[in-house]
């Protein structure tokens, strides 16, 4: 439950909230409990053109991974304060455009960690035992009881590419099954348990029985697993990708699977994915032996969706009621205590020299005392929170609107 704070200056029932992609009902209930009732919830993602119409007048936008927030969409977002990405990533948001417009962007980087890690282990077991093949045969009426090609997890080597929140969770679970764990990451990372960091991707691939990928989508990871890197693996290795759809060259993987160099694969993310449930899906990996294909469900458990809903909603409400931007990927992160007997003004501006000095000078020259002041900047914008004498806050707001470099400013309470 969100802790109640002092009433905001803008009526809560006037705050317009748009939630897309069937965001958890827990998020809706949290918002309603906090007094925000003007909520529109849609079950699926919507395209750019439709969203450009829907976004007008919206103060808070909640999305998952399918909705694309482009610069064109943001140009139509005349009142948008924040975007809550109810998922791990923020790739679907034009972060530069959001930053330029002073729109706060939150996500939930940790909330579905366990769900993804458990599925990695479950898929590993299924592939090591060749369950996809045996399952298909049983459905076709063929009894395929044999041990050939089936192995235990114990004593095998789990190789993790990307030792972040999910990768390190996989590490712990894999070790609990008696596996040896190695990992590769661009940065030095403290290992969990007895896991060992290796110096190169090539070294990791050569030692692996199972390779699981947990990396972001960027130019350095595009087709990270390609014909060359797949050739480094020993015969019979299993590949799992629950990270991003563009980090594996699926044509190269298909060739390696058909030749027997790779004995199995589990793929949950794809370069092109349907926008809605029920739409036609195609992959070059369909109908291959010992391959598990799932529709981007790594974090899709009821527990994960509940945790994500509460996490992102908490951040959005803290922004609305305290001006807090902890966890923001655009506006600099500030966590602020409430100050009694004051009005709080938020000021977002381009990060250019002299802004803070001008703010202080303007207010001082009009006899306005600053009772509390907080400032944080990144390379593009600055965020100032000012607690002002209640009698002079409207005058202060008018002055702040004319400060050079101002992107947006408003009285919070």
N, C-alpha and C positions, 0 to 999 in steps of 0.2 A: 504494500500500500504506500502511495506517495504521501510524504508528510505535507500537511497543509501549510501554506505560507500566506503572507499578507495579500490582500486583494490587489490585482493589477489595475492600472488606470484604464486600460481598454477592456470593455465588458467581455467576460469569458464566453458568453453565448454568441458573441460576434466574431470570435476567432474561428475561421473556416478551416476545417481539416479534411484533407482528401487522402484516403488510404486505398492503395491498389494491391492487386495480386493476393487477395484473400489473407491479409495480415491477421494474425492471431486475435481472437475475440478478447483475450486478456489485455491487449493493448487498448482496445476500445473501452473496456471497463475501467481501466486505470485513468483514461482521459475523462470519462464521465464522472468518476469518483472525485476527480480534481475540479469538476465544474465545467468542463468543456463538452458541450453537447451538440455543437454544429458540425457533425461528422458525417461524411459520405464515404461509404466503403464499397469498392468494386471487387469482383472475384478474380479478374484476370488483368494482364498487362494491356495497355492501350498504346496505339501508335503515336508518332510525333504530331501529326496533324490534329488528331482528336485531343491529345493532351494539351496542345497549344490553346484550345478552347476551354478545356476543363480547368486549367491552371489559373485562369483569371480570377482574382479576388481571393485566392487560397493563401492562407498564412503558413500552414504546415502541410508538407507532403510526405506521405509514407509509401515506400516502394520496396520491392525485393530485387531479384537479380535481372529480371527480364525487361523492365521498363527503362528506356533510354532517355536520360535527361540531357538534351542537347542545348547548345547555345541558343537555338531558335525557341525552344521551350522556355528557357530562362528569360529570354527577351520579352515574353508574354506574361511572365510571373510578376505582376505589378505590386503584389503585397507579400510575396514569399519571404518568410523569415528563416525557415530551416527545412532541410530534407532529411528524413530519417530513413536510412538504408537498413531494412530489417533482414540483414544477411551479413556475411563476413566481408565481402568486397565492396568497393566503391567505383569499380571500373565503368559502371553504367552511367556515371555522372560526369559531365564535363566540369572537372574540378577547377580549371582555370577560369571558366565563365562564371561559375558559382562564387569563386573567390573575388573576382572583379566586381560582382554585384553585392558582395557582403552577405551571401546566403550561407548559413551554417550547415555543414554536412556531417551527420553522425552515422556510425554503423555499430555492429555488434561483433567485434573481432574474436571474442572468446566463447560465445554462448552455445555454439553447436560443436565445439571441439570434440567432446566425448562421443557424440553421435557419429561423426565422421571416422574417428579412430576405431570405434567398435566395428563399423562396417568394413574397414580395411582388414581387420583381423578376421572377421567372418568370411569375407571374400577370399582371403588367403587360404583359409582352411578348405573352403569349397573347391578352389582351383588345385590345391595340392592333392586332394583326394579325387580329382576329376569328376566331381559331382555334376557339373553341367551336362557332360556326356551321358552319365548314367541316368540322370533325370530324364533327358530327352528319350533315351532308349526305353525306359520304363513306360513313359507316356505313349510310346509307339508299340507297346506290347512285347518288348524284347528284354529278356532277363540277362543282365550283364554283370554277374557277380564274379569279380576278379580283383586281385591285388596289384596287378601289373600297372605301373605308372602312378600308383597312389603312395603318398608319403606322409609321415608325421611332421608337425611343425618343430617339435623338439630337436635341438641340435642343428637346425638350419640357420642360415644367415639372412636376417631382415636388413635390407639396405634402404635407408631413408634419405631422399633428396629434399632438403629443406627442413631444418630442425627447429621449426617455430612452434607455435601453440599446438597444432595438430600433430606434426611430426614427432614432437617429444612425448605426446600422449601415446602414440603408436609404439614408441620405443618402450615405454613402461609396460604396456599390455603384452607386447611381443616377448619381452624378457620374462614376464611372469609365466609364459608358456614354455620356457626353457630354450628360447632362441638366442643366438648371438646377434647383437645389434651393432651395426655400423651406420654412420651418417656422413653426408657431405653438405656443407653450407658455405656460402661465400664469406661469412663472418665466423670468428671463433665462438663456439657455443659451449656452455658448461653442460656436460652429459648428465642424463638421468641414469641412475643405477650404474651398470657396467658398460654402457654403450661407449663406443670409441669413434672419434671423428677421424676421417681420412682426408688426405691432402688434395685429392682430385676426383672428379667424377669418373674418370676412366678407371682409377684404382677401385672405387666403390663398385662399379658395374662388374668388374672381373671377379669380385669376391662374392657376389650376391646369389642367393637362391630366389629371393623375392625382392623386387624393387618397387617402392611406393613413392609417388611424387607428391610433394606438398610445397609448391612454389607459386609465386604470383605470375600474372600474365604481363610480360614486358618484352622489349626487344631482345634482352639477354636470354630469355627462356623460350622464345618462339621456336617450335620444333626442336626443343632440347633433346628429345628422344627421336633421332632420325636414323637413317640407314647406317651411318658410321657408328653412332653411339650404341645402337642395338647390336652391332657386330662385336662390341667389346664383351658382351655378356656370354657366359658359358652356356652350352647347350642345355635346354630344359628350364631356363630361368622363367619366372613369372613376373609380369609387369602390371602394376595397378596405378591408375590415374584418377584421383578424386580431387584434383586441384583446378586446372583451367583447361579449356578445350583446345587451345592452340599450342600446348607444350609437347604434344606427341604428333609425329607425322604418321597418320593412320594408314596411309598406303604402304609406308615402309614397315609398319607393324604387321599389316596383313601379310606381306611377303614373308616376314620372319615367322609368323604363326603357321603359314601353309608349308614352309620348309621344315618346320619342327625345331628351329633354333630357339624360338620362344614357345614354351609348352602351354601357356595359358595367359589370359589377360582379363582384367576387370576395368571397364571404362565407364565412368559416370558423367563425364563432361565432354562436349563435342564442339568443333569449330562453329557449326551452325546448329541451333536448337529450335524446335517449334516454340512459338510464343504461348500457346494455350494447350491444355490437356485435350487429347483426342485428335490433334492435328497429325498429319502424316509425318513419319520420321524415317530417315534413311541414313544408313552408315555402311561403309565398305566392310565393316567387321561383322555384319549380320550373317548368321548361319555358318559361322566358323566354329570348329571344334574347341571345346574348353574355353569359351569366351562368355563372360558375364557382362551384359550391357544393361545399364540402369539409367532412368531419365532424370539425371541431376538431383538425386535424392540423398546425397551424402549427409546433409544436415537436416533432412526432413523426418524428424521424429516429433512427436507431440511435446516431449520434454524440451527439445531444442527450440521449437517454435514459441513455446511459453517463455523460455528464458530470454530469447531474442526480443519478444514483444515487450517484456518488462524492462529489459536493459535499454533499448532505444527510446521507449516511451519515457522512461525516467530522465534521460538526457534532454529530450524535447521539453518536458515540463519544467526541468530546472532552468532551461533557457528562458522559457516564458515567464517564470515567476521569480527568478533570481538573477537572470542575465548570465548564468554560468555556461561556459562553452567547453567544459572538460570533455575530451574525446573528439573535438572538432577537427576536421581535415582542411578547413578553409580559414575561418576566423580564428585568430590565436586563442589557445585554450586558457581560460581563467576560471577558477573556482572561487566564489565570492560569499562571504558571510553577509547576512542581512543586517542592516543598520537601522535602529529605531529612530523615529521622528525625523526622517529624511525622505526626499523623493530621489529615486534612482534614474539616471539618464544614461542611455547606451549610445556610444558614438563610434561608428566604424568609418575608417578613412584610409585613403591611399597612404602607403608608408613613404612619406616624403619628409625632408627635414623641416623642423619648425612647427609641426602641428600641435604638439603638446604645449609648447611655449605660447602659441597663439590662443589655445583654449584657456590657459591660465590667465593670460593677459586680458583677454576679452572679459572674462568673468570678474577678474579683480578690478578692472576699470569701472565696472558697474556695481561694485560693492557686493558682489555675490561670493559668499564664503563656501569653499569646498570642504565638506566635512569628512569625505572619504574619496580616495582616488586610486584607480587600478589601471595599469597599462600593460599591454603585451603586444608585441609585433612579430610578424614573420617577414619574409623578403618582399611581400607584395602589399599587405595591408596591416593596419594597426587597429587595436580594439581598446577603447577607453571606457571605463565605467566610473561615473561620478555620482556621489551622494551629496545632494544639495539641500539647503534650507528649504523647507516646504513652501514658504511664502514666496520664493523667488524662482521656483523651478520652471515655470512657463517662460519667464524672461530669459532664463539660462538656455532653454531649448531653442528659442528663437535665435540667440547669439550663436549657438553651436551649429545651426544649420548653415551659417555663412562662413564657417571656418574652411580655409582652402583644403582641397582634397577630400571633403566630406562625401562619403558614399551613402550612408543613411544614419539617422539619429532618431531616437524616440524616448519618451518617458515610459519606464517600465512600471513604476508604481509611485 
